[in-house]
Amino acid sequence: MAPERQPVAVIGTGYVGLVTAAGFAELGSPVWCVDVDADKIARLLRGEVPIYEPGLAESLARNRERLHFSTDLAPALEHARLLFVAVGTPPTYSGDADLSAVHAVVAAMPVSDHHALVMKSTVPVGTGQAIKRIFAEHGKGSFAYVSCPEFLKEGSALEDFLAPDRVVVGDDGNWAGDAVVELYSPLNAPVVRTDIASAEMVKLAANAFLATKISFINEIANVCEETGADVTEVARGMGLDQRIGGHFFKPGIGFGGSCFPKDVSALKQLAGNSGYHFQLLTAVIEVNELQKRRVVGKLQKHLGSLVGKRIALLGLAFKANTDDMREASSLVLAGRLQADGATVSAYDPIAESEARKLMTGVEFAGSALDAVTGADAAIIVTEWPEFAALDWEAVRARMAGDVLVDGRNFADRDAVQRAGFIYEGIGR
Ligand SMILES: NC(=O)c1ccc[n+]([C@@H]2O[C@H](COP(=O)([O-])OP(=O)(O)OC[C@H]3O[C@@H](n4cnc5c(N)ncnc54)[C@H](O)[C@@H]3O)[C@@H](O)[C@H]2O)c1
């Protein structure tokens, strides 16, 4: 175990909060975790882990003695000076970020000259200044504020926390910024020390750029389908150019998840609210919406009308190695298929219980083979490793039809075709 370091608090014990708590505990800090969800805190106190994230359960168990969970802020304020905020900032109907949870945390802070809020939640540029103004108006002007956006990826979140590409710290040059830099120092990551507004913008711009990269390669994939090129070859040939880079250059059925859709939309709204029309992001969002629906056209090409057809979804989570269903492409896909008269069966190794809360009329199966039984077509929606190892002859034998749509270009195309399938990838 690492030697004991300064205590910290984490407010909000969701995907980011729990991983942050586990990460700082790994580095040696006692961590005081707070959440308004009493049920979640009760489960954490019992040693249960409310979300799936590789390595997280083990890390929380390993650091049990350093981790404290409560619905009460008081112990966190008593023990820690740095209070990391990791509450949700979901989209509102207008596309702006909903900051009500952030403001609830701000309102709960006492007058103090030795505490700091360290914002990990993704917030619009200007939020830090607004919070500092609120503090000042309520006689809490000496409460320090730091922006420290989080860049972890669900599915490898703890790994990303412990080996970040960079740590961004936006502050006013006071004790709290130095303390955050010191806290992260064992990770030996490049530190971008900057002002609060720029730190806030780094996060939004980084997500907007990554989303743009995905929509770009999806559009190239769509043109490849019309012209006979293979997008996987094209992406490989482009990605080796160091100015472009091969990461995140995988065509598919559109991006989902709790971050990209809402952060792209939040940046677009932020720009609009400041009088600037961010045209590129408007296109990125539209391309992504259309991409989720293109799969339906691929099915219709082979099956004609989908009325009365049975379609199996392999994978439901928005990506592999997570149970997060927020904005998952599978939700749009299942809804479209059902609207066109199809029956939808589905299998996901981890996300089923989350999916059940969000999907109606879908028949959930306990395995990929059960899901495809009697299906006219199957669609790989999530790139779960177990789908790469599927015995396609066995899958074909269970199905009524012979269409496989590989929404992630993930399966071995030759093996699928050898098993007698019509293979439909994305852009190939
Ligand atoms: N999930 C990701 O991959 C990711 C990555 C980077 C940044 N972010 C950002 O981090 C933030 C958190 O995301 P998440 O996915 O962890 O959200 P989440 O919904 O999983 O967790 C949020 C937690 O905050 C709790 N909460 C709400 N109001 C509270 C309050 N007033 N006091 C204490 N707890 C409160 C909720 O009960 C919940 O447990 C968001 O702003 C998100 O955009 C997320």
The ligand as a Gaussian input file, in Angstrom:
#p B3LYP/6-31G(d) Opt

LIG

0 1
 N      -18.824000       9.129000     -17.229000
 C      -17.745000       9.537000     -17.882000
 O      -17.133000       8.804000     -18.667000
 C      -17.218000      10.937000     -17.653000
 C      -15.914000      11.251000     -18.083000
 C      -15.448000      12.544000     -17.865000
 C      -16.249000      13.497000     -17.264000
 N      -17.524000      13.165000     -16.887000
 C      -18.330000      14.184000     -16.208000
 O      -18.304000      13.906000     -14.822000
 C      -19.569000      14.245000     -14.229000
 C      -20.139000      13.022000     -13.520000
 O      -20.402000      12.030000     -14.496000
 P      -20.802000      10.536000     -14.078000
 O      -20.892000       9.765000     -15.333000
 O      -19.889000      10.095000     -12.996000
 O      -22.264000      10.806000     -13.491000
 P      -23.165000       9.791000     -12.617000
 O      -24.564000      10.147000     -12.946000
 O      -22.691000       8.399000     -12.800000
 O      -22.837000      10.199000     -11.103000
 C      -23.247000      11.404000     -10.517000
 C      -23.447000      11.159000      -9.018000
 O      -23.646000      12.428000      -8.375000
 C      -24.625000      12.233000      -7.356000
 N      -25.178000      13.549000      -6.981000
 C      -26.081000      14.311000      -7.611000
 N      -26.291000      15.454000      -6.938000
 C      -25.508000      15.409000      -5.834000
 C      -25.272000      16.310000      -4.757000
 N      -25.883000      17.487000      -4.680000
 N      -24.392000      15.928000      -3.809000
 C      -23.750000      14.734000      -3.876000
 N      -23.933000      13.861000      -4.877000
 C      -24.788000      14.187000      -5.849000
 C      -25.633000      11.292000      -7.986000
 O      -26.442000      10.680000      -7.018000
 C      -24.693000      10.315000      -8.700000
 O      -24.328000       9.242000      -7.863000
 C      -20.438000      14.762000     -15.368000
 O      -20.320000      16.172000     -15.419000
 C      -19.798000      14.164000     -16.585000
 O      -20.009000      14.928000     -17.745000
 C      -18.010000      11.902000     -17.047000

